[in-house]
């Protein structure tokens, strides 16, 4: 890649940051160039963000109709999935899946609630309801 | 305020670990560019690990596992690196503060998700990020994150979360710093050795790694269903390649830069030509990413067989390239 080919079209997922790429200068040396990013990076990052966002949105709707608990909504919102939440909390996946049932979620002990809140970076109050 | 290591100089880098290594070793007196750190530690690789899942997708790595670069540099620079992990977050914090008080620049492994200065859309639960801390001001740490252009500040509570995040590749508060460096220049013998090792990694016999790993991933792509899940899968490949740690093309350009340096150190002009060739292969990795993105965006018809073919072509090119590279340094 020549310096003139370093993508500068912009990637909104980078915020105001630029990332470093190596490209060939006029003398044929590979040098570091700051890039504003390209559509390639932007597309795949947004795709991943939106996929998790869609899961969160679906969970929110199911939560409103009482088919799941806010825990599932927050899990997706904080960009986790069941496997990761289980690893972070040390709670087995089948137990977490049970805690997605609103009636069981409502009866959780303060310790378990605290454990989820901590793992998701939320307060216990936030965890118990949709935003 | 603990006096920040005043002489510390932050330099922007393409990849976190090679950037950290180059900044850290340079601070302690070595002459070490990012490209040399990457090449000298034989970090270039490819691995397709379907049994390690990241939000449901396989781990596709374009470099050796975390800490490989740092560890790979201790021999050529004749230095002992101290790695410390902690089972208590409080102890981990105390130790970091203690080292900073001694005026040391300290490397950390962290999650990116909990680092507030990272752009929101880039914050995923990825635990193998590296950064340097070069001082503390009140409750804020002074951070040199090599993938960002400028030094950052981070509140101690946030850094604690990032250091003690759990999950795949959990950092466990890992911090590291070198002793006094035994040598400060890179030797030609070490460079040659590193190149041979990279060729061995890329051409190795294990079906999940190196050129064979690329072929295996290509076979997997062929079997994808042409629907949302398939598109998410190829998006994930490209994201692992271009976004998380610069990946495919970025690493080829970085390694090409290393080969140019190596040509001078080893007095092997042939490496200049090979650098040029790798530069072209890097461009082809970019074309591969673009081809995938055009399908995701719906500009081109979804054709996973064509994508698999491109990846196989890349595997073929790299197979020839690393054979030529091995011959050049022997």
Interface residues (C-beta under 8 A of the other chain):
Chain A: X1 X12 X13 X14 X15 X17 X18 X19 X20 X21 X22 X23 X24 X28 X29 X30 X31 X32 X34 X39 X40 X41 X43 X44 X45 X46 X47 X48 X49 X51 X52 X79 X80 X81 X83 X84 X87 X88 X119 X121
Chain B: X12 X13 X14 X19 X34 X35 X53 X55 X56 X113 X114 X119 X120 X121 X122 X123 X124 X125 X147 X148 X149 X161 X165 X166 X167 X168 X231 X232 X235 X236 X238 X239 X242 X243 X246 X249 X250 X253 X254 X256 X257 X260 X275 X276 X279 X282 X283 X286 X289 X290 X293 X296 X297
